[in-house]
Amino acid sequence: MPNVPTTTPGPDDTEHTLEDVTETIPLITNVHADKQSGRANDATEISDEEAYAKLKAKRAERRRKKLIRRGIAAGVVAAIVLIAVVVTLVINAQPQGTSGPVTDMVTEGTFTTTVEAKGQLKPISSSVVSPSVDGTVDSINVQAGQSVNEGDVLMTIKNDELDRNVAEAQRAVAAAQEDLANAKKAAAAAQATPTTDVDGASAAAGVSDASADTNAVSAAQRSLASAQANLDQANAKAASRTVTAPSSGSIVELNAKVGATVTGGMIMGESDTSGGKQCMQIADLSKMKVTVQVGEKDIAKIAVGQSANVTYPAFPD
């Protein structure tokens, strides 16, 4: 019976070789020439050293494959660990909302913020010149940008009707004054005439005449007072033709022109149907205000700065 070598699994082959199982290697036979038959054996004899070398090579191949599998497993584990670390760093780097107040050290310094915006510059106080009488502009004594004081004459208005009213009121006063003078003369004459007590009828008539003269004087006085009141009213209205400054300041708007029509305190143009324009405007340019349209972001900047500086061009004096 030929010798059959057996091998047991080594320490590196435990996970691939079952217990109580022997590994069969190729049969090694010693072939001897058959002297009696005279046939030559063409098979190649395999020595024990060659069989052992093949066994070592097979074991080395198994170990190499095992190392490759272990390397792949270790690479997968390392990749998983690396991904976990990267994800953790990304999550920790993200801001965590408003979970609590953010504090920081405060240092003293100068804060400056600038917001550019367009707006309207207007005086805090101003007054519109509005004549109280109608007519046509007769003269203008100021020009735009000029400084004026309260009470200065700005312009005059021509109104012939007001002149006629004053003249009529003056004639009425003169007539009332004449009537009063005549009534007083009559009363004085009645009092100077002696009364003869001839009979009771004559005395009664004298008393009645004196009373009538006294009543005539009283009526004339009332007429004169009424005529004088009408004259004062006409003069006051006529005086309104001279327009004066209601306040001190600068002429910032002037629409009145000589010969222009004034109606309801407004200057009317030749084809003006919109109600006209104001004659002129006086403003105190020493106190100004500016109205600016500012967006929400700019308001936030101003709120942080707690101040806002506004510059504007100066008006001519």
Secondary structure as UniProt FT lines:
FT   STRAND          6..7
FT   HELIX           11..13
FT   TURN            14..16
FT   TURN            19..20
FT   STRAND          23..24
FT   TURN            35..37
FT   HELIX           48..93
FT   TURN            97..98
FT   STRAND          119..123
FT   STRAND          126..129
FT   STRAND          135..140
FT   TURN            144..145
FT   STRAND          147..148
FT   TURN            150..151
FT   STRAND          153..158
FT   HELIX           160..192
FT   HELIX           200..239
FT   TURN            240..241
FT   STRAND          242..244
FT   STRAND          249..254
FT   TURN            258..259
FT   STRAND          261..263
FT   TURN            264..265
FT   STRAND          266..268
FT   TURN            270..271
FT   STRAND          277..278
FT   STRAND          280..283
FT   TURN            285..286
FT   STRAND          288..292
FT   HELIX           296..305
//
